[in-house]
Amino acid sequence: MNQSSSLQSTHRGPIVAVDSPDYDETRKLYNAMIDKRPALIARCADVADVISAVKFAHQNSLTVAVRGGGHNGGGLGSVDDGLMIDLSLMRGVRVDPMSRTALVAGGARFGDVDHATHAFGLAVPSGIISTTGVGGLTLGGGLGYLTRKYGLTIDNLLSVDMVLADGSFVIANADNNTDLFWAVRGGGGNFGIVTSFTFRLHPVSTVVAGPTLWQLEDAAEVLKFYREFMVNAPEDLYGFFAFLTVPNVAPFPQELWLKKVAAVVWCYLGSPQEAEKLLAPFRKIGKMALYGVQPLPYPAMQSMFDIFYPPGHQWYWRADFVKEINDKAVELHVKNANKLPTPNCTMHLYPIDGAASRVPSNETAWAYRDAKWAEVIVGVDPNPSNAKVIKDWTVSYWEDLHPYSMGAAYVNFMMDEGAERIRATYRENYPRLAEVKKRYDPENFFHVNQNIKPTT
Ligand SMILES: Cc1cc2nc3c(=O)[nH]c(=O)nc-3n(C[C@H](O)[C@H](O)[C@H](O)COP(=O)(O)OP(=O)(O)OC[C@H]3O[C@@H](n4cnc5c(N)ncnc54)[C@H](O)[C@@H]3O)c2cc1C
């Protein structure tokens, strides 16, 4: 029996081998810049499949990569010549409206979660693109429109079901395997495969949301106003700052098509009138080119940008945490915004204050609770021949701004950047993470990730 048939004999989901007709389609990652060729892909249908895949990898000395939503910038959901344990068929979501919780399968995407919870007028804080996997985003932290009001995604995580490196199954939460539960809240996929997440939900249904845009000549003034405004704004209001190129499609006004602009993308948990009042000072800055803030169902806001960022584009990004944006940093931001090389490239500053900042830095593995923003510079383009151009722009922009950052980045916005960058992400939490790693994965079986080594 070959390896594929042998694994298939204990597995409900399909096993995809190099010679399977759907191999190339199945192995694709969101970031088309990364092209990995696993020896086998175990598409898991349930927890039993995950256990059998882990045991099979041990028996056959295969390196394992775990794919949730496949969005990881560095392509950490796949591996050359190893076993990809693919969770993307495990996407069920069960909402309990009485306890306001959701049980979410390990391969779900946030679009699945938003769809299921919205029916009950509830939501869990997550990211801004609905196709992102719950697995990778949650285990790395989780930033999005509800961060200021309800915290990071991990601050709303109540429990995980996990398959560990030896194939055993555990539950980790506030009462069981508490060290593991501490580590998975920010420590990524280092400790095992999460087969389901239980989240706390919040009453969020219709939001008042959308972008405000300015031509680049007003960008410095907007960013200077925004940096003071945002950190003092009520927590019902969230706005991430961006540089972008206006898409040449309706509903954007034609005179803005393909213009480079400064933007703030808002999401307010209140009435349109209150939002209008809160945002009124922004109307006085320069000449606002677009006020696109309007009532929207929360899932519509969560998926607003999906159309501009489909799978299969080239991606290269660099990031840092930021505590303050001084005048020199503003100047450098505007300089680099003027050089946005192709229309999908962008820069975002995601707020991390409010509820997220009230959780002590050692309460979860996520160590940068004192940062005010996660900055991410994103080179994106559909055309592989632009890969170098977008990468060069990203690196040069990042090098300009890095001296004005806190010196480390959000782990989910990192490429393959080496051990020192990973250690910096976790600050004083790193030694404890290494201890937990040693306890649960002493052989570093799960190392295709932003790797925490089982040694201090
Ligand atoms: C378009 C886009 C938008 C984004 N927006 C946001 C945002 O708004 N906020 C934010 O915080 N982040 C955002 N991100 C970053 C995102 O959080 C990371 O890319 C994350 O790694 C994606 O998770 P995934 O499950 O889709 O990725 P994958 O590539 O499948 O996995 C990423 C890593 O997580 C591990 N992993 C995944 N699932 C599991 C699991 N169930 N158990 C154990 N390990 C697992 C994998 O092994 C791998 O190491 C965005 C990314 C993209 C590409």
The ligand as an ORCA input file, in Angstrom:
! r2SCAN-3c Opt
* xyz 0 1
  C      -6.127     39.726      3.215
  C      -5.699     39.546      4.631
  C      -6.311     40.287      5.624
  C      -5.940     40.137      6.949
  N      -6.547     40.909      7.895
  C      -6.257     40.728      9.190
  C      -6.931     41.468     10.202
  O      -7.773     42.309      9.915
  N      -6.603     41.219     11.495
  C      -5.671     40.306     11.845
  O      -5.445     40.137     13.044
  N      -4.990     39.612     10.912
  C      -5.261     39.799      9.596
  N      -4.591     39.094      8.645
  C      -3.474     38.241      9.033
  C      -3.967     36.871      9.432
  O      -4.342     36.900     10.779
  C      -2.839     35.853      9.229
  O      -2.485     35.813      7.875
  C      -3.239     34.470      9.719
  O      -2.061     33.663      9.770
  C      -4.259     33.813      8.812
  O      -4.770     32.670      9.366
  P      -5.220     31.471      8.407
  O      -5.805     30.409      9.267
  O      -6.033     31.994      7.288
  O      -3.810     31.066      7.798
  P      -3.035     29.710      7.553
  O      -2.048     30.058      6.503
  O      -3.954     28.579      7.288
  O      -2.317     29.442      8.929
  C      -1.473     30.376      9.517
  C      -0.713     29.781     10.690
  O      -1.645     29.397     11.704
  C      -1.596     27.996     11.933
  N      -2.978     27.505     12.065
  C      -4.054     27.843     11.323
  N      -5.150     27.232     11.788
  C      -4.756     26.499     12.855
  C      -5.413     25.653     13.778
  N      -6.736     25.456     13.709
  N      -4.696     25.079     14.753
  C      -3.361     25.275     14.858
  N      -2.667     26.062     14.011
  C      -3.373     26.667     13.035
  C      -0.888     27.429     10.737
  O      -0.209     26.266     10.988
  C       0.059     28.528     10.334
  O       1.228     28.463     11.100
  C      -4.940     39.209      7.296
  C      -4.338     38.445      6.302
  C      -4.692     38.626      4.979
  C      -3.983     37.859      3.920
*
